[in-house]
Amino acid sequence: MESLNSGQFIHKYDIQIRRGTEWRTVAAGTSAGHRKIDLFPKVSASEVRLRILAAAGPPRIREFQLFDGSAIDARLADTPDRLR
């Protein structure tokens, strides 16, 4: 989540996971405001990163969390194979 006290600055971002030596995008968006949640299939990874790809000013990330959302995996059945 981006801190919105001074306004919203993030215009484009992605979330990537690392498997071995390769980074792979699992989610992307155009804003990371209050209560922003990105859903993607359950994956295993050695690292995770949030990349800010475009911003109107210095982004202020207030919080970045990952959760096991396996209870909602059924809702992700239509996710493209490239993200699995």
N, C-alpha and C positions, 0 to 999 in steps of 0.2 A: 504494500500500500504506500502510496505517496502522501506525504504530509501536505495538506491543502491550506495550511494557515496563511501562506503567501500566494496562493493560487495554484493551479494545475500547470505543470511544466512539461510533463512527459507526453509526447505525441506518438511515439512508436517504440515498442520494446519486444524482446523475445526471451523465452526461458529455454535454456539448453541443458542437456545432460551429456556427460562424458562417459563413453564406454571405450576402454582401452585408450587409444590415442585420438579417437574421433569424437567431435562434438556434434550433437544432433538437436535440432529445434523440436520441442514438444508442444510449445504454446507460443502465441504471439498476439499482440493487441495494439490498440492505438491510444489507450489511456490506462492509467494504473491508480485511479482515484479511490475514494472511500469505499471500503468493502469489496474491492475488486477480487474476483475469484476466477481462476483459469482452471478448467478441468481437462485432464488428459489421461490416457490409459496408464495403468500401473506399470512402472518400469524399474529396472535395477540400474544403478549408475554409481560410478566412483566419485563424481562431482556434479554439482548443479551450479549454473550461473544465470544471473539476470543481466541482460544486456540492454542498455538504453540506446536506441538507434537514432532517435530524433527527440529534441527537447527545445522548448522556447527559452529556457534558462537552466540554471543548475538544479537538477532533480534532487528532491529531498525524500529519500526512501525512509519511511517510518518503520516499516515492518515487512519481512519477507519470510513466509513459512511454507513448509511442505507437509502434507498429510496423506495418510493412506486412505484413499477414497474408494476402496474396493466395494463398499456397500452400494456405490452408485455406478459401478462398472457397466451395468446393464444399460444405463442411459447413454453410454459411450459406444454402443455397438456400431454406430454409423461412422466412427472415426476412421479416416483414411489409414491404410496399412503403413504408409510411410512414417506414421507417428507411433506405431506399436513396437 
